[in-house]
Amino acid sequence: MRSPDLARELDFALRLADMADAITLPFYERREFVVDRKQDSSEVTIADRHTEAALRGAAAQTFPGHGFFGEEAGVSGNIASPWRWIVDPIDGTSNFVRGVPVWATLIALTHRRKGPVVGVVSAPAMYRRWWASKGAGAFVNGQPMRVSTIDQLCDAQVCTTYSLGWDALGLTGRLVALQQAAYRARGFGDFWQHMLVAEGAVEIAVDAIGVQPYDLAAPQIIVEEAGGTFTDRLGVRNYESDSAVSSNGVLHDEAISRLTLDH
């Protein structure tokens, strides 16, 4: 069921996830780390740094002609290559440091023209792993998954992540109104909201303003291969934007409209 052109890359991404889990989960379970603050005030730990360094080294050895972009140490490898690995060693570090199991390593292979073509999201404390490659479908713990077919917002489950960026855009009211128009609203946050869309458990997920490529590249290809739609808040397919909305596709236009237009 996998594209033969990307089978090697997907297998490698899954091996990277195994490497990451072997580093992150013991740190999480033992609680043996010091929490530092980055310039943007977000948390970072030795688990973030060690995980990214290990994955960066493995990518450089296996695919020396590719570029690499990680949250903690930035760009390395062949910056001229159209192929680039993008890694968030721990998405949900705030949860990680507080003992909340909703965190994951995000691994994606992107192409300059095609965007994300391979994605793995591994959440070992949740005992779940999601993955996809272009044209080969999406999977959770080895089982195929598909977005829902719900076509009415009043029947839909919506997940939103509030941030001050919504206030700065003057759109917080619209974010709230979207939740009010849905059957049920939740705030799972980070990678999980998008994976729930891919699984068919949630119909629309609206991320925080201020996200980065390493937050979005892996979730995008997984949602898309599950049959969904993944864009920025303006409806543009772009994992390098500072916003993200995923959906089952059927409700995407309505979600974008409600976030961008007066009603």
Backbone hydrogen bonds, N-H to C=O, Kabsch-Sander energy under -0.5 kcal/mol:
donor,donor_aa,acceptor,acceptor_aa,energy
6,L,3,S,-1.2
7,A,3,S,-0.9
10,L,6,L,-2.7
11,D,7,A,-2.5
12,F,8,R,-2.2
13,A,9,E,-2.4
14,L,10,L,-2.3
15,R,11,D,-1.9
16,L,12,F,-2.5
17,A,13,A,-1.9
18,D,14,L,-1.8
19,M,15,R,-2.3
20,A,16,L,-2.7
21,D,17,A,-2.7
22,A,18,D,-2.0
23,I,19,M,-0.9
23,I,20,A,-1.0
24,T,20,A,-3.1
25,L,21,D,-1.8
27,F,23,I,-1.1
28,Y,24,T,-2.4
29,E,25,L,-2.7
30,R,26,P,-2.5
31,R,27,F,-1.8
32,E,27,F,-0.7
33,F,31,R,-1.0
36,D,34,V,-0.6
36,D,44,V,-2.9
38,K,42,S,-2.5
41,S,38,K,-2.3
44,V,36,D,-1.8
49,R,45,T,-1.8
50,H,46,I,-3.0
51,T,47,A,-2.0
52,E,48,D,-2.3
53,A,49,R,-2.2
54,A,50,H,-2.1
55,L,51,T,-2.3
56,R,52,E,-2.8
57,G,53,A,-2.2
58,A,54,A,-2.0
59,A,55,L,-2.3
60,A,56,R,-2.1
61,Q,57,G,-1.6
62,T,58,A,-2.4
63,F,59,A,-2.8
66,H,63,F,-2.0
67,G,83,W,-2.7
68,F,76,S,-2.1
69,F,85,W,-2.8
70,G,74,G,-2.2
71,E,87,V,-1.6
74,G,70,G,-1.6
76,S,68,F,-2.3
78,N,66,H,-1.7
79,I,77,G,-1.2
81,S,78,N,-1.3
84,R,110,T,-2.2
85,W,67,G,-2.4
86,I,108,A,-2.9
87,V,69,F,-2.4
88,D,106,L,-2.3
91,D,104,A,-3.9
92,G,90,I,-0.7
93,T,90,I,-0.6
95,N,92,G,-0.6
96,F,92,G,-2.4
97,V,93,T,-2.7
98,R,94,S,-0.7
98,R,95,N,-0.7
99,G,95,N,-0.7
99,G,96,F,-1.0
100,V,95,N,-2.5
103,W,101,P,-1.7
104,A,91,D,-1.7
105,T,122,S,-2.4
106,L,88,D,-2.5
106,L,104,A,-0.5
107,I,105,T,-0.5
107,I,120,V,-2.8
108,A,86,I,-2.1
109,L,118,V,-2.0
110,T,84,R,-3.0
110,T,108,A,-0.5
111,H,115,G,-2.2
112,R,82,P,-1.7
115,G,111,H,-2.6
117,V,109,L,-3.1
118,V,109,L,-1.5
119,G,132,A,-2.6
120,V,107,I,-2.8
121,V,130,W,-2.8
122,S,105,T,-2.4
123,A,121,V,-0.5
123,A,128,R,-2.9
126,M,123,A,-1.4
127,Y,124,P,-0.8
128,R,123,A,-1.8
130,W,121,V,-2.8
131,W,139,F,-2.2
132,A,119,G,-2.1
133,S,137,G,-1.0
134,K,117,V,-2.7
136,A,133,S,-2.4
138,A,225,E,-0.5
139,F,131,W,-2.7
140,V,143,Q,-2.7
141,N,129,R,-3.1
143,Q,140,V,-2.3
145,M,138,A,-2.1
147,V,226,A,-2.3
155,D,152,Q,-1.8
156,A,153,L,-1.5
158,V,184,R,-2.7
159,C,204,I,-2.8
160,T,186,R,-1.9
161,T,206,V,-1.8
162,Y,160,T,-0.6
166,W,163,S,-1.5
167,D,163,S,-0.8
168,A,164,L,-2.3
169,L,165,G,-1.5
170,G,167,D,-1.4
171,L,166,W,-2.6
172,T,166,W,-0.7
175,L,171,L,-2.1
176,V,172,T,-2.4
177,A,173,G,-2.4
178,L,174,R,-2.1
179,Q,175,L,-1.5
180,Q,176,V,-2.3
181,A,177,A,-1.7
182,A,178,L,-0.7
182,A,179,Q,-0.8
183,Y,153,L,-1.0
183,Y,156,A,-1.4
184,R,156,A,-1.6
186,R,158,V,-2.5
192,W,189,G,-0.7
193,Q,189,G,-1.1
193,Q,190,D,-0.5
194,H,190,D,-0.6
194,H,191,F,-0.6
195,M,191,F,-1.9
196,L,192,W,-2.4
197,V,193,Q,-1.3
198,A,194,H,-2.1
199,E,195,M,-2.0
200,G,196,L,-0.8
200,G,197,V,-1.0
201,A,196,L,-2.2
202,V,196,L,-1.4
203,E,157,Q,-2.1
204,I,157,Q,-1.5
205,A,246,S,-2.9
206,V,159,C,-3.0
207,D,205,A,-0.5
207,D,244,A,-2.9
210,G,242,D,-3.5
211,V,208,A,-0.7
211,V,242,D,-1.3
215,D,212,Q,-1.7
216,L,212,Q,-0.9
216,L,213,P,-0.7
217,A,213,P,-2.6
220,Q,216,L,-2.6
221,I,217,A,-1.5
222,I,218,A,-1.7
223,V,219,P,-2.7
224,E,220,Q,-2.6
225,E,221,I,-2.4
226,A,222,I,-1.2
227,G,224,E,-1.6
228,G,223,V,-2.7
229,T,247,S,-1.9
231,T,245,V,-2.5
232,D,236,V,-2.4
235,G,232,D,-1.9
238,N,236,V,-1.0
241,S,238,N,-1.1
245,V,231,T,-3.2
246,S,205,A,-2.5
247,S,229,T,-2.1
248,N,203,E,-1.5
250,V,248,N,-0.6
252,H,249,G,-0.8
255,A,251,L,-2.2
256,I,252,H,-2.6
257,S,253,D,-2.5
258,R,254,E,-2.4
259,L,255,A,-1.3
260,T,256,I,-1.0
260,T,257,S,-0.7
261,L,257,S,-2.6
